[in-house]
Amino acid sequence: EELNESFTQKGSLTAHMRVHTGEKLFICNQCGKSFAHLTHLKDHMNIHTGEKQYKCSHCDKRFSRSTHLKKHKVVHTGEKPYTCDQCGKSFAQKGSLMTHMKVHTGEKLYSCNLCGKSLKCKYSLDGHMRGFNRSGDLKTHERIHIGVKPYKCSHCNKRFNKSTNLKSHERIHIGVKPYECSHCDKRFSVSSNLKTHERIHTGEKPYHCTACGKCFNRSSIIYRSSTFRSDAAFSSNLKQ
Protein backbone atom coordinates (compact mmCIF):
# COMPACT_ATOMS: atom_id res chain seq x y z
CA GLU A 1 0.00 0.00 0.00
CA GLU A 2 1.42 3.37 -1.04
CA LEU A 3 1.21 6.43 1.18
CA ASN A 4 1.00 10.03 -0.01
CA GLU A 5 2.42 11.62 3.13
CA SER A 6 4.28 14.88 2.44
CA PHE A 7 7.12 16.62 4.26
CA THR A 8 8.39 20.20 4.27
CA GLN A 9 12.05 19.19 4.57
CA LYS A 10 14.07 16.58 2.74
CA GLY A 11 15.63 15.44 6.02
CA SER A 12 12.19 14.65 7.44
CA LEU A 13 11.38 12.50 4.41
CA THR A 14 14.71 10.68 4.70
CA ALA A 15 14.07 9.96 8.38
CA HIS A 16 10.51 8.81 7.62
CA MET A 17 11.68 6.38 4.92
CA ARG A 18 13.58 4.41 7.55
CA VAL A 19 10.17 3.27 8.84
CA HIS A 20 9.75 1.36 5.57
CA THR A 21 13.36 0.24 5.02
CA GLY A 22 14.03 -0.80 8.62
CA GLU A 23 17.37 1.03 8.54
CA LYS A 24 18.74 1.87 12.02
CA LEU A 25 21.71 4.22 11.81
CA PHE A 26 21.92 5.39 15.42
CA ILE A 27 23.71 2.92 17.70
CA CYS A 28 24.00 3.02 21.49
CA ASN A 29 27.66 2.93 22.52
CA GLN A 30 26.71 1.31 25.84
CA CYS A 31 24.79 -1.79 24.76
CA GLY A 32 24.87 -1.81 20.94
CA LYS A 33 21.13 -1.39 20.43
CA SER A 34 20.30 0.52 17.24
CA PHE A 35 17.54 3.00 16.38
CA ALA A 36 16.03 4.57 13.28
CA HIS A 37 15.84 8.06 14.81
CA LEU A 38 18.28 10.08 16.89
CA THR A 39 15.54 11.13 19.32
CA HIS A 40 14.82 7.47 20.06
CA LEU A 41 18.50 6.88 20.80
CA LYS A 42 18.57 9.90 23.14
CA ASP A 43 15.56 8.57 25.04
CA HIS A 44 17.20 5.15 25.23
CA MET A 45 20.45 6.60 26.63
CA ASN A 46 18.50 7.75 29.69
CA ILE A 47 18.30 4.07 30.69
CA HIS A 48 22.08 3.99 31.06
CA THR A 49 22.52 7.46 32.60
CA GLY A 50 19.55 7.12 34.94
CA GLU A 51 18.22 10.52 33.89
CA LYS A 52 14.44 10.93 34.14
CA GLN A 53 13.57 14.21 32.48
CA TYR A 54 9.84 13.58 31.97
CA LYS A 55 7.81 14.45 35.09
CA CYS A 56 4.18 13.54 35.70
CA SER A 57 1.99 16.60 36.31
CA HIS A 58 -0.26 14.59 38.64
CA CYS A 59 2.38 13.11 40.96
CA ASP A 60 6.13 13.21 41.61
CA LYS A 61 7.05 10.28 39.38
CA ARG A 62 9.61 10.87 36.66
CA PHE A 63 10.39 8.82 33.56
CA SER A 64 13.27 8.39 31.16
CA ARG A 65 10.99 8.34 28.10
CA SER A 66 8.06 10.51 27.06
CA THR A 67 6.13 7.41 25.94
CA HIS A 68 6.46 5.95 29.44
CA LEU A 69 5.05 9.16 30.92
CA LYS A 70 2.12 9.03 28.51
CA LYS A 71 1.32 5.45 29.54
CA HIS A 72 1.67 6.32 33.22
CA LYS A 73 -0.85 9.17 33.06
CA VAL A 74 -3.60 6.63 32.40
CA VAL A 75 -3.17 5.55 36.05
CA HIS A 76 -4.46 8.98 37.10
CA THR A 77 -7.15 9.45 34.48
CA GLY A 78 -8.40 5.86 34.56
CA GLU A 79 -9.26 6.22 30.90
CA LYS A 80 -9.77 2.96 29.00
CA PRO A 81 -11.19 3.94 25.61
CA TYR A 82 -10.57 0.61 23.87
CA THR A 83 -13.32 -1.95 24.54
CA CYS A 84 -13.53 -5.58 23.44
CA ASP A 85 -16.77 -6.18 21.55
CA GLN A 86 -16.69 -9.87 22.53
CA CYS A 87 -16.54 -9.67 26.33
CA GLY A 88 -16.80 -5.95 27.11
CA LYS A 89 -13.37 -5.67 28.70
CA SER A 90 -11.73 -2.25 28.29
CA PHE A 91 -8.09 -1.32 27.82
CA ALA A 92 -6.05 1.84 28.12
CA GLN A 93 -4.06 1.09 24.98
CA LYS A 94 -5.14 -0.03 21.53
CA GLY A 95 -2.30 -2.54 21.30
CA SER A 96 -3.50 -4.26 24.47
CA LEU A 97 -6.99 -4.62 23.00
CA MET A 98 -5.65 -6.04 19.74
CA THR A 99 -3.56 -8.60 21.63
CA HIS A 100 -6.54 -9.46 23.84
CA MET A 101 -8.82 -10.06 20.82
CA LYS A 102 -6.67 -12.99 19.75
CA VAL A 103 -7.86 -14.80 22.90
CA HIS A 104 -11.31 -14.92 21.31
CA THR A 105 -10.33 -15.52 17.70
CA GLY A 106 -7.31 -17.78 18.23
CA GLU A 107 -5.85 -16.32 15.05
CA LYS A 108 -2.16 -16.12 14.30
CA LEU A 109 -1.81 -13.38 11.71
CA TYR A 110 1.95 -12.99 11.74
CA SER A 111 3.97 -15.63 9.90
CA CYS A 112 7.73 -15.97 9.62
CA ASN A 113 8.67 -16.00 5.93
CA LEU A 114 11.84 -17.98 6.69
CA CYS A 115 10.58 -20.94 8.71
CA GLY A 116 6.78 -20.67 8.38
CA LYS A 117 6.07 -20.32 12.10
CA SER A 118 2.86 -18.39 12.90
CA LEU A 119 2.49 -16.05 15.87
CA LYS A 120 -0.43 -14.14 17.37
CA CYS A 121 1.13 -10.69 17.63
CA LYS A 122 3.72 -8.57 15.84
CA TYR A 123 5.73 -8.22 19.05
CA SER A 124 6.29 -12.00 19.13
CA LEU A 125 7.15 -12.07 15.43
CA ASP A 126 9.66 -9.22 15.86
CA GLY A 127 11.38 -11.12 18.65
CA HIS A 128 11.38 -14.29 16.55
CA MET A 129 12.77 -12.49 13.50
CA ARG A 130 15.59 -10.85 15.44
CA GLY A 131 17.22 -14.27 15.49
CA PHE A 132 17.52 -14.08 11.71
CA ASN A 133 18.32 -10.38 11.36
CA ARG A 134 21.23 -10.39 13.79
CA SER A 135 22.84 -13.56 12.48
CA GLY A 136 22.34 -12.81 8.81
CA ASP A 137 21.44 -16.40 7.99
CA LEU A 138 19.31 -19.36 9.00
CA LYS A 139 21.94 -21.18 11.08
CA THR A 140 21.28 -19.34 14.33
CA HIS A 141 17.56 -20.05 14.11
CA GLU A 142 18.10 -23.72 13.28
CA ARG A 143 19.75 -24.20 16.68
CA ILE A 144 16.26 -23.90 18.18
CA HIS A 145 15.17 -27.03 16.31
CA ILE A 146 18.32 -29.15 16.72
CA GLY A 147 18.97 -28.15 20.33
CA VAL A 148 22.50 -26.76 19.92
CA LYS A 149 23.38 -24.24 22.66
CA PRO A 150 26.94 -22.96 22.13
CA TYR A 151 26.72 -19.96 24.50
CA LYS A 152 27.48 -20.79 28.13
CA CYS A 153 26.92 -18.57 31.16
CA SER A 154 30.14 -18.05 33.14
CA HIS A 155 28.16 -17.64 36.37
CA CYS A 156 25.88 -20.69 36.45
CA ASN A 157 26.83 -22.87 33.44
CA LYS A 158 23.40 -22.47 31.83
CA ARG A 159 23.58 -22.64 28.03
CA PHE A 160 21.77 -20.72 25.25
CA ASN A 161 21.34 -20.99 21.48
CA LYS A 162 21.82 -17.23 20.94
CA SER A 163 24.45 -14.84 22.27
CA THR A 164 21.72 -12.24 22.86
CA ASN A 165 19.82 -14.65 25.10
CA LEU A 166 23.00 -15.24 27.09
CA LYS A 167 23.53 -11.48 27.41
CA SER A 168 19.98 -11.01 28.73
CA HIS A 169 20.42 -13.90 31.17
CA GLU A 170 23.70 -12.56 32.57
CA ARG A 171 21.95 -9.37 33.67
CA ILE A 172 20.30 -11.48 36.38
CA HIS A 173 23.72 -12.21 37.88
CA ILE A 174 25.24 -8.74 37.58
CA GLY A 175 22.07 -6.91 38.66
CA VAL A 176 21.59 -4.73 35.56
CA LYS A 177 17.91 -3.86 35.04
CA PRO A 178 17.54 -1.64 31.95
CA TYR A 179 13.80 -2.19 31.46
CA GLU A 180 11.65 0.25 33.45
CA CYS A 181 7.91 -0.04 34.04
CA SER A 182 6.08 2.98 32.64
CA HIS A 183 3.46 2.74 35.40
CA CYS A 184 5.63 2.36 38.52
CA ASP A 185 9.29 2.40 39.57
CA LYS A 186 10.01 -1.31 39.10
CA ARG A 187 12.84 -2.32 36.78
CA PHE A 188 13.64 -5.65 35.13
CA SER A 189 16.67 -7.34 33.64
CA VAL A 190 14.65 -9.05 30.89
CA SER A 191 12.15 -7.29 28.61
CA SER A 192 9.69 -10.21 28.70
CA ASN A 193 9.47 -9.90 32.50
CA LEU A 194 8.61 -6.22 32.11
CA LYS A 195 5.87 -7.06 29.62
CA THR A 196 4.37 -9.64 32.01
CA HIS A 197 4.57 -7.17 34.91
CA GLU A 198 2.84 -4.37 32.99
CA ARG A 199 -0.24 -6.57 32.57
CA ILE A 200 -0.85 -5.99 36.30
CA HIS A 201 -1.40 -2.32 35.48
CA THR A 202 -3.25 -2.73 32.16
CA GLY A 203 -5.42 -5.65 33.29
CA GLU A 204 -4.55 -7.56 30.13
CA LYS A 205 -5.05 -11.34 30.40
CA PRO A 206 -4.10 -12.84 27.03
CA TYR A 207 -3.89 -16.49 28.14
CA HIS A 208 -7.18 -18.37 27.96
CA CYS A 209 -7.74 -21.69 29.73
CA THR A 210 -9.78 -24.00 27.49
CA ALA A 211 -10.76 -26.17 30.46
CA CYS A 212 -12.51 -23.57 32.63
CA GLY A 213 -12.79 -20.49 30.40
CA LYS A 214 -10.80 -18.23 32.72
CA CYS A 215 -8.21 -15.75 31.43
CA PHE A 216 -4.79 -15.15 32.99
CA ASN A 217 -1.95 -12.67 32.61
CA ARG A 218 0.71 -15.42 32.63
CA SER A 219 0.84 -18.70 30.73
CA SER A 220 2.36 -20.47 33.76
CA ILE A 221 -0.85 -19.85 35.73
CA ILE A 222 -2.85 -21.71 33.05
CA TYR A 223 -0.47 -24.65 33.41
CA ARG A 224 -0.90 -24.70 37.20
CA SER A 225 -4.68 -24.32 36.84
CA SER A 226 -4.86 -27.17 34.32
CA THR A 227 -2.63 -29.38 36.47
CA PHE A 228 -4.78 -28.67 39.54
CA ARG A 229 -7.97 -29.54 37.66
CA SER A 230 -6.44 -32.73 36.26
CA ASP A 231 -5.29 -33.79 39.74
CA ALA A 232 -8.71 -32.95 41.19
CA ALA A 233 -10.47 -34.97 38.49
CA PHE A 234 -8.10 -37.89 39.08
CA SER A 235 -8.76 -37.79 42.86
CA SER A 236 -12.50 -37.60 42.23
CA ASN A 237 -12.36 -40.69 40.04
CA LEU A 238 -10.46 -42.58 42.74
CA LYS A 239 -13.19 -41.80 45.29
CA GLN A 240 -15.97 -43.09 43.03
Buried (B, 14 or more C-beta within 10 A) or exposed (E): EEEEEEEEEEEEEEBBEBEEEEEBEBEBEEEEBEBBBEEBBEBBBBBBEEEBEBEBEEEEBBBBBEEBBEBBBBBEEEEBEBEBEEEEBBBBBEBBBBBBBBBEEEEBEBEBEEBEBEBBBBBBBEEBBEBBEEBEEEEBBBBBEEEEBEBEBEEEEBBBBBEBBBBBBBBBEEEBBBBBBBBBEBBBBBEEBBEBBBBEBBBBBBBBBEEEEEBBBEEEBBEEBBEEEEEEEEEEEEEE
